[in-house]
Amino acid sequence: MTLQAWIDGVFTGSIYALVALSLAIVYQPTRVMNFAQGEALILGAVVGYQVISLGKLGWVVAILATLALAALMGVLSERMIMLPVRLSGSRFAWIVATLAAALIFQSIFTLGYRDVDALRPAPMAEGGFTLAGEQVSWQIVLTVAIALAVMAGYDLLLRRSTYGRAIRAASHNPDTAVLMGIPVQRIIVLSFVVATVLSALAGLLAAPVLFIGPAAGLIFTIKGFTAAVIGGVGSPRGALAGGLIVGVLDSVVRTEINATAGNLVVFGLLALILLVYPSGLFGKPMEAH
């Protein structure tokens, strides 16, 4: 077991944690698990590749472009997913709607970058340092630090702000929240926008290090979903814990055995935790229901 496997695991775990947090942000007011969430991560990688590698415009332009396009993608995702859910009246319409949205965005990215194997821009932070004989890039350190800061900031926002109280009210009972004057529909749209922006920024930061292909969105959705369920859906702390567990465990097992064994161990752990803690490590019983 090498230190490099743990470093890689913490890095990928921080990305999975941001995707898990994004899933939780949408899930809280809608009770919809957005299986198109990973496509927002691909959007960030696409913008980084297009702006930094091809356009040579630098990271500031890439960040601004990512924020603008991710906000637009969030609004479009809300319309593509929530409108069919409301019109159908089916409890399971969200599954078809989110998968359809994922396939649409995946097709757009694949058609636009069909000749590109990996969307890999130059890193924001060049170079690195040596830790116990292993090389650690500054891009990895920066990404993990930003992920931790986002987790802590959103957790504080959820607990202390008016937005957080509105989210909790809409999550508990949307009809009652509307009667109390809370703009639930606006909260839902904002949740999609915030979730998409966070995932896109995760993709932008991860692209210089991870192998991210135009059609890899569903992979990140699955890993983020696994992290969210392990940690407890709806909990920022659970998203962080679940992401790190999935990332480190997957990386270590892949290094020691192979990729198939890594997936087997991660999903086996998911099944075990759901048997012992149906709501996840940090989730509330109502989240499991």
DOVOZA-556539 format. One record per residue (C-alpha): chain; residue number from 1; x, y, z. Coordinates in Angstrom, 2 decimals, padded with zeros to 5 digits. Layout:
N
@unit=A; pos=NUM; X=X; Y=Y; Z=Z
...
END
This chain:
289
@unit=A; pos=1; X=000.00; Y=000.00; Z=000.00
@unit=A; pos=2; X=001.70; Y=003.22; Z=-001.18
@unit=A; pos=3; X=001.32; Y=006.79; Z=-000.01
@unit=A; pos=4; X=000.59; Y=007.78; Z=-003.61
@unit=A; pos=5; X=-002.57; Y=005.66; Z=-003.57
@unit=A; pos=6; X=-003.80; Y=007.55; Z=-000.50
@unit=A; pos=7; X=-002.95; Y=010.92; Z=-002.07
@unit=A; pos=8; X=-004.81; Y=009.99; Z=-005.24
@unit=A; pos=9; X=-007.70; Y=008.69; Z=-003.14
@unit=A; pos=10; X=-008.06; Y=011.92; Z=-001.16
@unit=A; pos=11; X=-007.96; Y=013.90; Z=-004.41
@unit=A; pos=12; X=-010.58; Y=011.83; Z=-006.23
@unit=A; pos=13; X=-012.56; Y=011.59; Z=-003.00
@unit=A; pos=14; X=-012.79; Y=015.37; Z=-002.80
@unit=A; pos=15; X=-014.21; Y=015.41; Z=-006.35
@unit=A; pos=16; X=-016.73; Y=012.68; Z=-005.51
@unit=A; pos=17; X=-017.63; Y=014.65; Z=-002.37
@unit=A; pos=18; X=-018.43; Y=017.76; Z=-004.42
@unit=A; pos=19; X=-020.63; Y=015.70; Z=-006.76
@unit=A; pos=20; X=-022.31; Y=014.10; Z=-003.71
@unit=A; pos=21; X=-022.90; Y=017.55; Z=-002.22
@unit=A; pos=22; X=-024.38; Y=018.73; Z=-005.52
@unit=A; pos=23; X=-026.73; Y=015.74; Z=-005.55
@unit=A; pos=24; X=-027.77; Y=016.57; Z=-001.99
@unit=A; pos=25; X=-028.40; Y=020.23; Z=-002.84
@unit=A; pos=26; X=-030.91; Y=019.24; Z=-005.53
@unit=A; pos=27; X=-032.37; Y=016.38; Z=-003.50
@unit=A; pos=28; X=-033.26; Y=018.43; Z=-000.44
@unit=A; pos=29; X=-036.04; Y=020.62; Z=-001.92
@unit=A; pos=30; X=-037.12; Y=018.25; Z=-004.71
@unit=A; pos=31; X=-036.62; Y=014.66; Z=-003.47
@unit=A; pos=32; X=-035.10; Y=014.04; Z=-006.91
@unit=A; pos=33; X=-031.71; Y=012.35; Z=-007.29
@unit=A; pos=34; X=-030.27; Y=014.04; Z=-010.38
@unit=A; pos=35; X=-028.50; Y=011.35; Z=-012.42
@unit=A; pos=36; X=-027.39; Y=014.07; Z=-014.86
@unit=A; pos=37; X=-025.23; Y=015.71; Z=-012.20
@unit=A; pos=38; X=-021.99; Y=014.23; Z=-013.55
@unit=A; pos=39; X=-022.54; Y=016.04; Z=-016.87
@unit=A; pos=40; X=-022.03; Y=019.34; Z=-015.05
@unit=A; pos=41; X=-018.57; Y=018.10; Z=-014.08
@unit=A; pos=42; X=-017.87; Y=017.34; Z=-017.74
@unit=A; pos=43; X=-018.99; Y=020.89; Z=-018.60
@unit=A; pos=44; X=-016.25; Y=022.28; Z=-016.34
@unit=A; pos=45; X=-013.65; Y=020.05; Z=-017.97
@unit=A; pos=46; X=-014.89; Y=021.05; Z=-021.44
@unit=A; pos=47; X=-014.67; Y=024.76; Z=-020.63
@unit=A; pos=48; X=-011.18; Y=024.32; Z=-019.18
@unit=A; pos=49; X=-009.99; Y=022.42; Z=-022.25
@unit=A; pos=50; X=-011.59; Y=024.85; Z=-024.70
@unit=A; pos=51; X=-010.58; Y=028.08; Z=-022.99
@unit=A; pos=52; X=-007.18; Y=027.17; Z=-021.54
@unit=A; pos=53; X=-005.75; Y=024.51; Z=-023.87
@unit=A; pos=54; X=-007.26; Y=025.65; Z=-027.18
@unit=A; pos=55; X=-008.07; Y=029.30; Z=-026.60
@unit=A; pos=56; X=-004.98; Y=030.12; Z=-024.48
@unit=A; pos=57; X=-007.09; Y=032.60; Z=-022.48
@unit=A; pos=58; X=-006.07; Y=031.57; Z=-018.98
@unit=A; pos=59; X=-007.77; Y=030.40; Z=-015.81
@unit=A; pos=60; X=-009.60; Y=033.63; Z=-014.95
@unit=A; pos=61; X=-011.56; Y=033.52; Z=-018.20
@unit=A; pos=62; X=-012.13; Y=029.77; Z=-017.74
@unit=A; pos=63; X=-013.57; Y=030.26; Z=-014.24
@unit=A; pos=64; X=-015.88; Y=033.08; Z=-015.36
@unit=A; pos=65; X=-017.03; Y=031.08; Z=-018.41
@unit=A; pos=66; X=-017.63; Y=028.02; Z=-016.22
@unit=A; pos=67; X=-019.76; Y=030.01; Z=-013.77
@unit=A; pos=68; X=-021.89; Y=031.51; Z=-016.56
@unit=A; pos=69; X=-022.38; Y=028.30; Z=-018.56
@unit=A; pos=70; X=-022.97; Y=026.20; Z=-015.43
@unit=A; pos=71; X=-025.68; Y=028.62; Z=-014.25
@unit=A; pos=72; X=-027.36; Y=028.32; Z=-017.66
@unit=A; pos=73; X=-027.03; Y=024.54; Z=-017.56
@unit=A; pos=74; X=-028.59; Y=024.51; Z=-014.09
@unit=A; pos=75; X=-031.65; Y=026.43; Z=-015.28
@unit=A; pos=76; X=-032.00; Y=024.16; Z=-018.33
@unit=A; pos=77; X=-031.62; Y=021.05; Z=-016.16
@unit=A; pos=78; X=-034.38; Y=022.22; Z=-013.83
@unit=A; pos=79; X=-036.75; Y=022.70; Z=-016.78
@unit=A; pos=80; X=-035.76; Y=019.40; Z=-018.43
@unit=A; pos=81; X=-036.21; Y=017.42; Z=-015.22
@unit=A; pos=82; X=-038.80; Y=019.06; Z=-013.00
@unit=A; pos=83; X=-041.34; Y=019.98; Z=-015.69
@unit=A; pos=84; X=-041.84; Y=016.34; Z=-016.83
@unit=A; pos=85; X=-041.95; Y=015.26; Z=-013.18
@unit=A; pos=86; X=-044.74; Y=017.72; Z=-012.40
@unit=A; pos=87; X=-046.72; Y=017.00; Z=-015.56
@unit=A; pos=88; X=-046.52; Y=013.21; Z=-015.31
@unit=A; pos=89; X=-047.63; Y=012.90; Z=-011.70
@unit=A; pos=90; X=-045.61; Y=009.67; Z=-011.45
@unit=A; pos=91; X=-043.41; Y=008.93; Z=-008.45
@unit=A; pos=92; X=-040.74; Y=007.52; Z=-010.74
@unit=A; pos=93; X=-040.77; Y=010.09; Z=-013.56
@unit=A; pos=94; X=-037.61; Y=011.70; Z=-012.16
@unit=A; pos=95; X=-035.59; Y=008.57; Z=-013.02
@unit=A; pos=96; X=-036.44; Y=008.79; Z=-016.72
@unit=A; pos=97; X=-036.17; Y=012.61; Z=-016.75
@unit=A; pos=98; X=-032.72; Y=012.75; Z=-015.14
@unit=A; pos=99; X=-031.33; Y=009.92; Z=-017.28
@unit=A; pos=100; X=-032.73; Y=011.59; Z=-020.41
@unit=A; pos=101; X=-031.08; Y=014.89; Z=-019.43
@unit=A; pos=102; X=-027.81; Y=013.04; Z=-018.82
@unit=A; pos=103; X=-027.93; Y=011.38; Z=-022.25
@unit=A; pos=104; X=-028.73; Y=014.67; Z=-023.98
@unit=A; pos=105; X=-025.81; Y=016.52; Z=-022.39
@unit=A; pos=106; X=-023.52; Y=013.52; Z=-022.91
@unit=A; pos=107; X=-024.40; Y=013.45; Z=-026.62
@unit=A; pos=108; X=-023.64; Y=017.17; Z=-026.95
@unit=A; pos=109; X=-020.22; Y=016.80; Z=-025.32
@unit=A; pos=110; X=-019.40; Y=013.63; Z=-027.26
@unit=A; pos=111; X=-020.33; Y=015.17; Z=-030.62
@unit=A; pos=112; X=-018.38; Y=018.33; Z=-029.87
@unit=A; pos=113; X=-015.24; Y=016.54; Z=-028.69
@unit=A; pos=114; X=-015.46; Y=013.12; Z=-030.36
@unit=A; pos=115; X=-011.75; Y=013.19; Z=-031.29
@unit=A; pos=116; X=-010.60; Y=014.10; Z=-027.74
@unit=A; pos=117; X=-009.70; Y=011.29; Z=-025.35
@unit=A; pos=118; X=-009.12; Y=013.45; Z=-022.27
@unit=A; pos=119; X=-010.25; Y=017.01; Z=-021.61
@unit=A; pos=120; X=-007.00; Y=018.11; Z=-019.97
@unit=A; pos=121; X=-006.16; Y=021.82; Z=-019.62
@unit=A; pos=122; X=-002.91; Y=023.12; Z=-018.14
@unit=A; pos=123; X=-003.06; Y=023.23; Z=-014.30
@unit=A; pos=124; X=-003.87; Y=026.39; Z=-012.41
@unit=A; pos=125; X=-001.04; Y=025.71; Z=-009.97
@unit=A; pos=126; X=002.13; Y=024.52; Z=-011.69
@unit=A; pos=127; X=004.68; Y=022.25; Z=-010.04
@unit=A; pos=128; X=004.51; Y=020.40; Z=-006.79
@unit=A; pos=129; X=006.51; Y=019.07; Z=-003.85
@unit=A; pos=130; X=007.79; Y=015.80; Z=-002.47
@unit=A; pos=131; X=006.09; Y=014.13; Z=000.49
@unit=A; pos=132; X=007.71; Y=011.00; Z=001.94
@unit=A; pos=133; X=009.25; Y=010.27; Z=-001.43
@unit=A; pos=134; X=006.03; Y=010.76; Z=-003.39
@unit=A; pos=135; X=005.37; Y=013.67; Z=-005.74
@unit=A; pos=136; X=002.31; Y=015.79; Z=-004.94
@unit=A; pos=137; X=001.18; Y=018.47; Z=-007.39
@unit=A; pos=138; X=-000.03; Y=021.85; Z=-006.21
@unit=A; pos=139; X=-003.15; Y=021.33; Z=-008.34
@unit=A; pos=140; X=-004.12; Y=018.40; Z=-006.12
@unit=A; pos=141; X=-003.55; Y=020.45; Z=-002.95
@unit=A; pos=142; X=-005.54; Y=023.36; Z=-004.38
@unit=A; pos=143; X=-008.45; Y=021.16; Z=-005.41
@unit=A; pos=144; X=-008.68; Y=019.41; Z=-002.03
@unit=A; pos=145; X=-008.46; Y=022.74; Z=-000.19
@unit=A; pos=146; X=-011.22; Y=024.29; Z=-002.30
@unit=A; pos=147; X=-013.42; Y=021.21; Z=-001.86
@unit=A; pos=148; X=-013.03; Y=021.37; Z=001.93
@unit=A; pos=149; X=-013.76; Y=025.10; Z=001.94
@unit=A; pos=150; X=-016.90; Y=024.63; Z=-000.19
@unit=A; pos=151; X=-018.13; Y=021.83; Z=002.10
@unit=A; pos=152; X=-017.61; Y=023.92; Z=005.23
@unit=A; pos=153; X=-019.12; Y=027.02; Z=003.62
@unit=A; pos=154; X=-022.26; Y=025.26; Z=002.42
@unit=A; pos=155; X=-022.73; Y=023.53; Z=005.77
@unit=A; pos=156; X=-022.55; Y=026.93; Z=007.48
@unit=A; pos=157; X=-024.88; Y=028.45; Z=004.88
@unit=A; pos=158; X=-027.40; Y=025.66; Z=005.40
@unit=A; pos=159; X=-027.40; Y=026.09; Z=009.17
@unit=A; pos=160; X=-027.16; Y=029.86; Z=009.58
@unit=A; pos=161; X=-028.68; Y=031.62; Z=006.55
@unit=A; pos=162; X=-032.19; Y=032.46; Z=005.37
@unit=A; pos=163; X=-031.52; Y=030.34; Z=002.29
@unit=A; pos=164; X=-030.67; Y=027.38; Z=004.51
@unit=A; pos=165; X=-033.87; Y=027.77; Z=006.52
@unit=A; pos=166; X=-035.89; Y=027.99; Z=003.30
@unit=A; pos=167; X=-034.21; Y=024.83; Z=001.98
@unit=A; pos=168; X=-034.99; Y=022.95; Z=005.19
@unit=A; pos=169; X=-038.60; Y=024.14; Z=005.14
@unit=A; pos=170; X=-039.09; Y=023.17; Z=001.49
@unit=A; pos=171; X=-037.45; Y=019.81; Z=002.17
@unit=A; pos=172; X=-039.73; Y=019.06; Z=005.12
@unit=A; pos=173; X=-043.05; Y=020.07; Z=003.55
@unit=A; pos=174; X=-043.13; Y=022.11; Z=000.31
@unit=A; pos=175; X=-046.86; Y=022.81; Z=000.49
@unit=A; pos=176; X=-046.59; Y=024.26; Z=003.99
@unit=A; pos=177; X=-043.50; Y=026.22; Z=002.93
@unit=A; pos=178; X=-045.50; Y=027.86; Z=000.12
@unit=A; pos=179; X=-048.25; Y=028.81; Z=002.57
@unit=A; pos=180; X=-045.60; Y=030.42; Z=004.77
@unit=A; pos=181; X=-044.49; Y=032.62; Z=001.89
@unit=A; pos=182; X=-041.34; Y=030.72; Z=000.91
@unit=A; pos=183; X=-040.79; Y=030.80; Z=-002.89
@unit=A; pos=184; X=-040.29; Y=027.06; Z=-003.26
@unit=A; pos=185; X=-040.07; Y=027.14; Z=-007.06
@unit=A; pos=186; X=-037.34; Y=029.78; Z=-006.90
@unit=A; pos=187; X=-035.51; Y=027.72; Z=-004.27
@unit=A; pos=188; X=-035.64; Y=024.67; Z=-006.55
@unit=A; pos=189; X=-034.22; Y=026.58; Z=-009.53
@unit=A; pos=190; X=-031.51; Y=028.10; Z=-007.32
@unit=A; pos=191; X=-030.64; Y=024.64; Z=-005.99
@unit=A; pos=192; X=-030.13; Y=023.31; Z=-009.52
@unit=A; pos=193; X=-027.96; Y=026.31; Z=-010.39
@unit=A; pos=194; X=-025.82; Y=026.05; Z=-007.24
@unit=A; pos=195; X=-025.39; Y=022.28; Z=-007.66
@unit=A; pos=196; X=-024.42; Y=022.63; Z=-011.32
@unit=A; pos=197; X=-021.92; Y=025.39; Z=-010.57
@unit=A; pos=198; X=-020.24; Y=023.34; Z=-007.83
@unit=A; pos=199; X=-019.95; Y=020.23; Z=-010.01
@unit=A; pos=200; X=-018.66; Y=022.26; Z=-012.98
@unit=A; pos=201; X=-015.99; Y=023.91; Z=-010.81
@unit=A; pos=202; X=-015.02; Y=020.44; Z=-009.55
@unit=A; pos=203; X=-014.59; Y=019.31; Z=-013.17
@unit=A; pos=204; X=-012.57; Y=022.40; Z=-014.05
@unit=A; pos=205; X=-010.20; Y=021.84; Z=-011.12
@unit=A; pos=206; X=-009.92; Y=018.08; Z=-011.60
@unit=A; pos=207; X=-009.41; Y=018.05; Z=-015.37
@unit=A; pos=208; X=-005.66; Y=018.85; Z=-015.29
@unit=A; pos=209; X=-005.06; Y=015.77; Z=-013.11
@unit=A; pos=210; X=-007.84; Y=013.22; Z=-013.73
@unit=A; pos=211; X=-008.58; Y=011.45; Z=-016.99
@unit=A; pos=212; X=-011.93; Y=013.00; Z=-017.90
@unit=A; pos=213; X=-013.46; Y=012.05; Z=-021.24
@unit=A; pos=214; X=-016.48; Y=013.75; Z=-022.88
@unit=A; pos=215; X=-018.69; Y=010.72; Z=-022.10
@unit=A; pos=216; X=-017.50; Y=010.11; Z=-018.51
@unit=A; pos=217; X=-020.29; Y=012.00; Z=-016.74
@unit=A; pos=218; X=-022.29; Y=008.96; Z=-015.65
@unit=A; pos=219; X=-019.21; Y=007.44; Z=-013.98
@unit=A; pos=220; X=-018.84; Y=010.50; Z=-011.75
@unit=A; pos=221; X=-022.59; Y=010.50; Z=-011.08
@unit=A; pos=222; X=-022.45; Y=006.88; Z=-009.89
@unit=A; pos=223; X=-019.42; Y=007.48; Z=-007.65
@unit=A; pos=224; X=-020.93; Y=010.71; Z=-006.30
@unit=A; pos=225; X=-024.25; Y=008.96; Z=-005.68
@unit=A; pos=226; X=-022.44; Y=006.16; Z=-003.84
@unit=A; pos=227; X=-020.62; Y=008.73; Z=-001.71
@unit=A; pos=228; X=-023.87; Y=010.58; Z=-000.97
@unit=A; pos=229; X=-025.68; Y=007.41; Z=000.12
@unit=A; pos=230; X=-022.79; Y=006.18; Z=002.26
@unit=A; pos=231; X=-022.44; Y=009.54; Z=004.01
@unit=A; pos=232; X=-026.16; Y=010.26; Z=004.22
@unit=A; pos=233; X=-028.13; Y=012.05; Z=001.51
@unit=A; pos=234; X=-028.71; Y=015.69; Z=002.37
@unit=A; pos=235; X=-025.75; Y=016.07; Z=004.71
@unit=A; pos=236; X=-022.71; Y=018.15; Z=003.59
@unit=A; pos=237; X=-020.60; Y=016.41; Z=006.23
@unit=A; pos=238; X=-021.88; Y=013.08; Z=004.99
@unit=A; pos=239; X=-020.99; Y=014.04; Z=001.41
@unit=A; pos=240; X=-017.43; Y=014.79; Z=002.49
@unit=A; pos=241; X=-017.09; Y=011.60; Z=004.53
@unit=A; pos=242; X=-018.67; Y=009.46; Z=001.80
@unit=A; pos=243; X=-016.54; Y=011.02; Z=-000.92
@unit=A; pos=244; X=-013.30; Y=010.43; Z=000.97
@unit=A; pos=245; X=-014.30; Y=006.85; Z=001.84
@unit=A; pos=246; X=-015.15; Y=006.04; Z=-001.79
@unit=A; pos=247; X=-012.09; Y=007.82; Z=-003.18
@unit=A; pos=248; X=-009.50; Y=006.37; Z=-000.80
@unit=A; pos=249; X=-010.94; Y=002.84; Z=-000.78
@unit=A; pos=250; X=-011.25; Y=002.75; Z=-004.57
@unit=A; pos=251; X=-007.73; Y=004.10; Z=-005.09
@unit=A; pos=252; X=-006.07; Y=001.77; Z=-002.60
@unit=A; pos=253; X=-007.81; Y=-001.37; Z=-003.87
@unit=A; pos=254; X=-007.14; Y=-000.42; Z=-007.51
@unit=A; pos=255; X=-003.45; Y=000.02; Z=-006.71
@unit=A; pos=256; X=-003.17; Y=-003.23; Z=-004.76
@unit=A; pos=257; X=-005.40; Y=-005.41; Z=-006.99
@unit=A; pos=258; X=-007.19; Y=-003.90; Z=-010.00
@unit=A; pos=259; X=-010.00; Y=-001.54; Z=-011.06
@unit=A; pos=260; X=-012.69; Y=-004.23; Z=-010.99
@unit=A; pos=261; X=-011.83; Y=-005.11; Z=-007.42
@unit=A; pos=262; X=-011.98; Y=-001.43; Z=-006.52
@unit=A; pos=263; X=-015.54; Y=-001.12; Z=-007.78
@unit=A; pos=264; X=-016.52; Y=-004.39; Z=-006.10
@unit=A; pos=265; X=-015.21; Y=-003.27; Z=-002.70
@unit=A; pos=266; X=-016.80; Y=000.21; Z=-002.95
@unit=A; pos=267; X=-020.26; Y=-001.09; Z=-003.89
@unit=A; pos=268; X=-019.95; Y=-003.92; Z=-001.39
@unit=A; pos=269; X=-019.29; Y=-001.34; Z=001.32
@unit=A; pos=270; X=-022.34; Y=000.60; Z=000.11
@unit=A; pos=271; X=-024.53; Y=-002.49; Z=000.55
@unit=A; pos=272; X=-023.07; Y=-003.18; Z=003.99
@unit=A; pos=273; X=-023.56; Y=000.37; Z=005.26
@unit=A; pos=274; X=-027.15; Y=000.43; Z=004.00
@unit=A; pos=275; X=-027.83; Y=-002.76; Z=005.96
@unit=A; pos=276; X=-026.41; Y=-001.31; Z=009.18
@unit=A; pos=277; X=-027.21; Y=002.40; Z=008.67
@unit=A; pos=278; X=-030.10; Y=002.69; Z=006.17
@unit=A; pos=279; X=-029.91; Y=006.50; Z=006.24
@unit=A; pos=280; X=-026.13; Y=006.60; Z=005.80
@unit=A; pos=281; X=-023.41; Y=007.50; Z=008.28
@unit=A; pos=282; X=-024.59; Y=011.09; Z=008.83
@unit=A; pos=283; X=-028.11; Y=011.03; Z=007.38
@unit=A; pos=284; X=-031.38; Y=011.41; Z=009.22
@unit=A; pos=285; X=-034.02; Y=008.64; Z=009.23
@unit=A; pos=286; X=-036.39; Y=010.75; Z=007.08
@unit=A; pos=287; X=-033.71; Y=010.96; Z=004.38
@unit=A; pos=288; X=-033.66; Y=007.18; Z=004.11
@unit=A; pos=289; X=-037.41; Y=007.13; Z=003.77
END
